[in-house]
Amino acid sequence: MTLVRRSREERTKPRHHIEERVKLAKTFREEIIARRLLTGRLPRVSTAVIVGKPGDGGNCDGCDQPLSSPQLVMAVPFEKTFVHLHAGCFSIWNAIRPHTGEGKIS
């Protein structure tokens, strides 16, 4: 095996490990968001206008992680207030939301 080839293989190992961690984190967030949809902690319907802005503190209503200023945060109207979601959590919520009904994810 050449030194260049071995070097390339070594460089891809950590990246694979990081990709696995990202995949697990996304799956974990999907489970949390799905559970919150089913229990009524997140809205099942969307509105025509959703506001996106930098985070200003507090925690994401989807994953409970902090909403920091460099992150894009989506404010989704819910009942008489808003839920605030990281952009990634918003994407997960928006993908799962149409499949909720009758108390289960289809």
C-alpha positions in Angstrom: 0.0 0.0 0.0 1.4 3.4 -0.9 1.9 6.1 1.6 -0.6 8.4 -0.3 -3.3 5.7 -0.3 -2.8 4.9 3.4 -2.9 8.6 4.3 -6.2 9.0 2.4 -7.7 6.1 4.3 -6.5 7.5 7.6 -8.1 10.9 6.8 -11.5 9.3 6.1 -11.7 7.4 9.3 -12.3 10.4 11.6 -14.8 11.8 9.1 -16.7 8.6 9.1 -16.9 8.7 12.9 -18.2 12.3 12.8 -20.8 11.4 10.2 -22.0 8.6 12.4 -22.3 10.9 15.4 -24.3 13.4 13.2 -26.6 10.7 12.0 -27.2 9.5 15.6 -27.9 13.0 16.8 -30.3 13.6 13.9 -32.1 10.4 14.7 -32.3 11.3 18.4 -33.7 14.8 17.5 -36.3 13.2 15.2 -37.5 10.9 18.0 -37.8 13.9 20.4 -39.6 16.0 17.9 -42.0 13.2 16.9 -42.8 12.6 20.6 -43.5 16.3 21.1 -45.7 16.4 18.1 -47.7 13.4 19.5 -48.0 14.9 22.9 -49.1 18.3 21.7 -46.0 20.2 22.7 -45.3 21.1 19.1 -48.0 22.2 16.5 -49.3 19.7 14.0 -50.2 22.4 11.5 -48.0 25.1 9.9 -48.9 28.6 9.0 -48.3 30.6 5.8 -45.7 32.9 7.5 -42.9 31.6 9.7 -40.3 34.1 11.0 -36.6 33.2 11.0 -34.1 35.3 13.0 -30.8 34.8 15.0 -31.1 33.1 18.3 -31.5 35.3 21.4 -31.2 32.8 24.2 -33.6 30.3 25.6 -33.9 26.7 24.5 -35.2 25.1 21.3 -38.7 23.7 21.8 -37.8 20.8 19.6 -34.5 19.5 21.2 -34.1 21.6 24.4 -30.6 22.8 23.3 -29.6 26.5 23.6 -30.6 28.9 20.9 -27.4 31.0 20.4 -27.0 34.2 18.4 -25.1 32.7 15.4 -27.9 30.1 14.8 -31.0 30.6 12.7 -34.1 30.2 14.8 -37.5 29.7 13.4 -40.5 31.1 15.3 -43.6 29.1 14.6 -47.0 30.4 15.8 -48.6 27.9 18.3 -51.8 28.6 20.2 -51.4 32.2 21.6 -47.6 32.2 21.5 -44.7 30.8 19.4 -42.4 27.8 19.5 -38.8 28.4 18.7 -36.8 25.8 16.7 -33.3 25.6 15.4 -33.4 25.6 11.6 -32.4 21.9 11.6 -35.2 21.1 14.1 -37.6 23.1 12.1 -36.8 21.0 9.0 -37.3 17.8 11.0 -40.6 19.1 12.4 -41.8 20.1 9.0 -40.9 16.7 7.5 -42.6 14.7 10.3 -45.6 17.0 10.9 -47.7 15.9 7.9 -47.4 12.3 8.9 -48.9 12.8 12.4 -52.5 12.0 12.8 -54.7 10.0 15.2 -51.9 10.0 17.8 -49.3 8.1 15.8 -46.5 8.7 13.2 -47.3 7.0 9.9 
